[in-house]
């Protein structure tokens, strides 16, 4: 899979998408149940290494229908968090 690193206001954004329902006891995956999302926001240091990062869960009333929808919601949520628009979620200290 080809991961594209997205940045916003000098921070790196990594969407985290995972199946809503865990893998069954027999190993089957339940992709038809939808997907949940989170986002990892990172700051790089002067030596190009990640100095700090924090993971934020993307709130949703129901699972996202596709991984693409979950990835887009992840990126959008990251921008809101970075802009300080989400109560209780902050990048202070990154």
N, C-alpha and C positions, 0 to 999 in steps of 0.2 A: 504494500500500500504506500502511496506517495503522500507524505505529510507535508503540508505547506504551513510554514510558521507565519502567523499573522501578527502584526504589531499595531498598537494603538497608544498614542501619547508616550512612546518610548518604552512600553511594556510589551512583552510577548504574551500571546493568547493561544492556549492549547485546548481545543474542545475535547471533552471526554464523553463519549456516547457508549451506552451499555444497554443490554436487553432489560426490559422492565421486570420480566420474570426470570428467576435464576434457572440455571440448567437443571433439567429433571434428573431423578435418581439414575435413570438409564443413560444419561449423557445427552439426551435430546435438548435442543435449543427451542425456545418459544418466541421466535421473532415476530410472529403474528400478534403477540400481545403488546407490541410497541416497544418504545425505547425511552429511557431516562437520560438526562444530561447533566453534566457539571462542566466547569471550566477551570483550568489552571492558569493563573496569571503569574508571570515571572519577570524579574528584573535581572539584567545582565550587568556584571561588573566591568571594570576597565580592561581586565584580562580576558574578556569574552566568555567567562564562566557564569553560570546562573548563581547569583548571590542569595536571592530569596525567592520564595514562591508561596502561593496560597491557593487552595482549591475552594471554589464556591459552587454549591448545588444550584441548578437552574430550577426555579419553582414552576410547577405545572399542575393544573387540576387533573389532567389525565395524561397517559403516556403519549409521546410523540409517535405519529404514524410511520415515519420513515427516519432513517439515519440522517438524511439530508435536512429534514425539518429540525431534528435535534441539534445538528451542527450549527445551523443558522441561529437557532435560539441561544445556543451557547455563546456565539460571537456577540450577539446583541446584548445578552446579559452581561458579558464581560465589559462592554463599553459603558453600560449603565453603572456598573460597580465602580469602574475607574473614574467616571464622572461624578461619583458620590450621590447618585440618584436612588440607591437601594438602601432602605432603612435597615440598620443592623449588619450591613456588609460593607467593609472598608478595606482599602489597600494601604492604609496608614501603617507604616513600618516596613513596607516593601522596599 
